[in-house]
Amino acid sequence: MSIAEREAVRLAWESSGSGPPLLLIQGLAYDRFGWGPGRELLAERFRVLSFDNRGVGESDVPPGPYTTAEMAADAAAVLDASDVERAHVLGVSLGGMIAQELALAFPQRIDRLVLACTTPGGPSAYPLPQVSVEKFALFPTLPIEEGLRMMIENSLSDESVRERPDLVEEIYAYRLGHRPTLEGWQFQAVAAFGFEALDRLGEITAPTLLLHGTADDVVDVRNADLLLERLQNARLERFEGAGHLLMWEQPERFAVTVRTFLEEEEEEEV
């Protein structure tokens, strides 16, 4: 583990694999280990840079609330600390919102962009599905173990919860071992709910791949179509039957899809 620092906030990060640099940005209350097998699969072809957003893992939990803009500046600080001028960037959920802010504020730092299970935010985007509204409100009132299991099951497709109890337990064991503080979770949640980029998406020039599960109960899948309509150079791939944690549910397809998109640049240059 290494440490990047921005404005006295310490950010834990690490590098694995070799090849073109790829920065991974996680979602709400997940740390750098929350990618399932996906991180290791991507590290077979890329130098993968992963870090803990402020508020989780081994990074600091400064007083909040947070904004996606300051979390994007944190991500840029990780690139600085790793001596990477430009990188591919992959963000999931809240990490996808942070990645959009990074592409808007630091376009010179991004080669290709992957946005998974995310939204452009704001009043014109499709809101949090009602089932998630209820669970987000309930989470702070529950014992942490019960709340984490509830949120995991809500983030997976109904089919995965029903047919793959081993996957549920694998993610639950990860969450118990890397549980966030309630304060960090709440500060990050404020950043997610305060994010709005729909009217700025036309400024993003990086080639972009959108990934979204068709059974996502956390971020309405129709938000992927909004992103597709507004981004200059984007394509969308839907993961049929996958929930919000598609990188855990379909890790091989996730890694191959991302790798194929990112390696197109190398093929074009040749």
N, C-alpha and C positions, 0 to 999 in steps of 0.2 A: 504494500500500500504506500502511496505517496500523498502529499498534501499540496493543494493549491490554495492560495489565499487571496481574497478580494475584500477590501474594506474591512479587514479584521475578522472576516468569516472564513473559517478553515473548511476546506472541501476535500473529502477523501476520494482518491481516484486510483485507478490502476490500469496497466496496459497488458494485453495478452495477444499472442499471435504476431505475425509479421505480414507486411504487404501494405497496400494503400490504407491510410488511416480512416477509421470509421468511429465516430463518436456516438455513443448510445445515451439517450436521455430517458429516464424512467418516469412512470406516472405517480399518482397520488400514493404516498406512504410506502412505495416500493424502493428498495435500495439497489445497488449495483449488482446484487446477486439475484435479482428478481426476474431474470429472463428465461428461467427454465433451461433446457439444453441449448437454446438459441444462441447464447453468447459464445459458447464453446464451438458450435458449428460455424459461426461467422468468423471466429478466430483462426479457422483453418485456411482462410484466404485473405484476411485483412488484419491490420494492426488495430485491434479493438480497444478503444478507450472508454471505460465505463466509470461512473462516479456516483456518489451519493448526493442528491440534491440537498440544499440546505433544509434542515428539519428532520432528516432521517439518517439511519445508519451511523457511520462514524464521522459524518460531517456535523458541524455545529448546528445548534437550534437557537438562532438568534431571535430576539423578540419580533413578533409579527404584527400585523399580517404581512404576507409576502405578495409580490406581484410577479407575473410571468416575465416582465421586462428585466427585473433584477435577477431572476433565476436564469434568464438567457445570458446576462452578463457573467453570471457564475460559470455557465458552460464555456463561454469564451475564455475565461480565466483558466479553465482546465486545459483548453487547447494551448494557451500560452505556456502553462507549466510543463506540458508534454513536448514543447518545441515543435508544434504542428501549426503551420501557417494556414493550410486549407485541409478540409476533411469532408468526407461524406458524413451526413448526419441522419440518424434514425431516432425519432421520438415517438413514444407511445402514450396515448391518453393525455394526461397533463403534460407529459414529456413532448407530445406532439404540439401542444400549444406553445411550450417553451421553444421548440424547434422553429415554429413559425416566427416567433419574436426574434430568434437568433438570425433567421434568414432575412428579416426586415432590417435589423439593426446592424448586422455584420455580414452583408452579402458576399464580401470578398473572402470570407472564411469558409464558404460552403461550395463543394463541388456538386454533389447530388443529394437530394433530400428524400427521406422516406417518412411518411406520416401515417401512423397506425392507430386505428380505433380512436380518432380524435374529432375535433369540431373547430369551426372558425369562431365559435362563441358569439355572445351578444344576443340581443332580442330577436334578430332575424334568423338565428340558427334554431334547429329543433331542440327543445329543452330536454333536460334529464327525464327519462321515462319515470312514470309515477312510482313504479315498484322501487326504483333506486332513490327517489325523493324520500320515500318512507324509510328506507333502510339507512340512508345517510343521517336522517333525523334521529333514528333509534340508536345508531352505533355508539355515540358518546355516553348513553345511559346504561350500556351493558357491561358486564365483566369483559375484560379484553379478550379472553379466550373465546367466549361466546360471540362477541362482536366480530372477531376476525373470521371465524367459520361462516357466519352469516354473509359477510362481504365477499368471501371467496366463492361461495355457492351462487351468489348473485352475479358474480363476474364471469362465471362459466355458463355454458349453454345448459339448458335443462337436461339434454341428452347426456352430456358429460357428467353431470352430477348424478344422474340415474345409473348410467352404464359404466362409469369409470371411477368408482370409489377410491381406487389406489391413487389416481391423479389428485382428487380432492385432498387426500391425506398427505400427499407429497407437498402440495402447496401450503397446506395448513402447518406442516412441520417447518417449512421455510419461514412462514409468517411468524410463528411462535419464536423462532430463533432470531428473527430480525424485526421484532415488533417495534413500531414507532411509539413515541410519546404522544399522548392525546394532543398536547399543544402543537407539536410538529405537524400532526395530521390536520388539525384545524387551520393552522397558518397556511399550509399548502392548499387546502380546500378553498380558502378565500381567494388565492391566486387563480385557481381554476374557474371559480364562479365569476370572477371579475374580468376574465379574459374576453377580448373582442377584437377580431381582426378581419372580419368579412370585407369591409370596404377598403382594406389595405392589401388584400391578397394579390391584386394585379401587379404589385410592386415586386413580388417574388419572381425572380427569373431562373432560379435553379431548376433543372429537370426534376420532377417530383413524382414519386410513386405513392399512391394511396392504398392502404390495406384496411379492410374492415370485415368483421364477422357478421354474417346475416342474422345471427341470433344474439346480438349484443344488447343486453338490457341496461347497460350503463351509459353508453353514448349512442344515441339514435343513429342507425346506419344511414339515414337520409342525409346526415351531415357530410358524409363522404361525397355525395352528389353536389352539395353546395361548394365544397372545396374544389371539386373537379370543374365546376362551371366558372369559378373565379380565378383559378390559377392559370398562368400563361402556358405552362408546358407540363401537363400532368396526365397521368393515367390511373385508372382504378382497377384493383383486383379484389373481388369479394371472396371471402372464405366461407363457403356454404356450410351452414350448421355450426359455425364457431361463435363463441361468445366474446366477451371483452378481453379475455386472456388467450387470444388466439395463438400467441407464441408458446404457450404451454400446451394448448390443445392440439396444435398441428405444427410442432417445431421444425420438422424436416421441410415441410412445404414452405413455412415461413422463411427459413434460412435460404433455401434454394431460390425462392422468389426475390428476396432482397439481393442475394449475390448476383443473380442473372441481371437484374436492373443496374446494379452498380458497375458490373463488369462491361456493360455495353459501352461505357465511355472509353475504356481501354481499346476495345475492338474498333470503335470509330476512329480513334487516333492512329491506329495501325493502318 
